[in-house]
Each structure stands twice: as C-alpha cells, then as structure tokens.
Amino acid sequence: MNQSVKQKFTTYPENIAVVLHEIRSLILQVAVQDGITELEETLKWGEPSYISKIGTTIRFDHKPKSAEQFCIYFNCKTKLVETFKELYGDTFSYEGNRALVFKLNQTVPVKELAHCISLALRYKKIKHLPLLGA
C-alpha cells in the first residue's frame, strides 16, 4: 500500500476504513482480472486514487460533513457516469457526472460496481465504443 494512502486510511473512523478497504481491494482485484499490471496508487486531492495507463483516475473518500455516505469519483470529463446511469439506472445513486454515492449501511452491488471500475480502468481504450463496449 502506498504510504500516503496508508496514512489517509488512519484518518477514517474504523467502520468507514473497513468499507473503504473493501473498495480498494475491489479496484485492485478488477485491475488483476483485466490484466492491468501497472496501477498507480496515490493521493489526489487528499483522496485515495488509482490510475491505470489505459484508463482514467478512480478516487474514493468519506467526508465528515456527509457522515452516512462515501463516494467513488470518476473524471467528470469522461462518459463514465453517464454510461453507468444508462447501464445500471437505479442500481446506484449518482452525484452529477462525477460520482457514485453509497450509504454506509447499504449493500454494495459488487458485480455492477466491479464492471464500472473495469470500464474506468480501461477507459482510454474503450472511450470510442458505444456504451464503452459494455
């Protein structure tokens, strides 16, 4: 784990750190499944961020002012969240064209989220395809 990301995790309340570790693990697992061998883990805007050379940045965070939720952020200049809305509709809650929003007490739809993560990690290669090749 990147040192700055490791330090960031120590700032989260324990129950939130557990959930965000699961999101981190899912991102890493999807990268392996997709054959992405170069995945950079870093902090961007103070948030754990994951960048693949063939994709776009994925970030996640929990903000104390929105204590009952966490978000996974995607580049708002991409078609990612727009595509997620078309593919998955009400499966997720959205924040504009930049984030998936999750309540801390909800069951995360792992299969669907893994697909969204996969699309983001491969975005540069699939951005020209209808529905990103989904």
N, C-alpha and C positions, 0 to 999 in steps of 0.2 A: 504494500500500500504506500502510495506517495506520502511523504512526511507531512506536508501541509494539509492534505486531505485527512490524514490520521488525526492531526491536531484539531481540525474542524469538527470531526466526529465527537471529540471530547467535550465540545461546547453544547451539544444537543442533550436534552433530557433523555434519560436511559430508554424510556419506551419509544421515543422517536428515533434514537440511534439504532435500535433493533430493526425498525421498519426500513430505515434508510440503508442499513447494511444489506437488507434483502433486495432492495432496488439496485444497489451497487453490484451485488452478486448476479442478479439477473442480467445486467448490462454486460458484465464480463462473460457470463455463460453464453449469451447471444453472440458476442464477438467470436468466441471459440467456434460455435456452431456454424457461423457464417464464414469461417476461415480467415478472420481478420486477425493477423498476427501482430500488427502494430497499433496498439490502442494507448493513447496518452491519457494518463490520469493526472489532473492538476486542479488548482482552484482558479476559477474565473469569476470575477465579481464576488469573491468570497464564498463561492458555492462549488461543491464537488462537480467536476466536469470531465467528460470523456470524449475524446476526439480521435476519429479514425481518418487516415489519409484519403479514403474513398467516400467519406461521409461528412456529416456536419456535427457540430457540438451538441451533446446532450448534457444538461445540467439538472441538478435537483437540489431542493432545500426545504427547510421548515422555517417559517418566520414566527417569532413570538407573538406578533400582532394578529396572526391568524393561527392561533394555537391548536385548533382542532383539525388542521389540514396540512398537507405538504404538496408540493408541485414538482412536476418534471417539465423542464423547459426545453424548447427547441428553437432554432433560429427562426425568427418571425418573417424573414425574407424568403423562406422556403415554402413549398406547398405541403409540408408535412401535416400540420394540424388540420388544414383544410381536407386533406386526404383521409386522415383519421376520422373526421366527422362523417365523411361520406361512407367510409367502410364500416364504422362502428357506432355511429349515431349516439344513442343514449347510453351506451356501454360506459362511456367516460363523461366526466364534466370537463368543460374547457374554459380556458381564460383567453379570450380572443383567438389570435392565430399563433400563440406562442407557448401555451402550456396545457398539460393535463393536470387536473386538480383532484386530489384524493382526500377523503375524510379519513382520519386516523382509525376510526372504528369500522371502516368498510372492508369487505373482502376485495382485494385487488384482482382484477381479471388477468391473471398471469399470461395465459396463452395470447390474448389480444395485445397486452402490453409488450410482450416479447416481440410480436410482429411489428409493432410501432417502432420499437427500439431497433430492430433489424433494418427497417426502412431508413431510419435516420443514420445508422452506421454505414449504409451503402448509398446514401443519397446522391453523391456526385455521379455515380454510375447509372442511376435509375431515374434521375430527375426529368428526363425527356420522355419517359414512358407514361401512357395513360394510367391514372391511379398509381403511379410509381411502380407499375408492373405487378401490383397486388392481384 
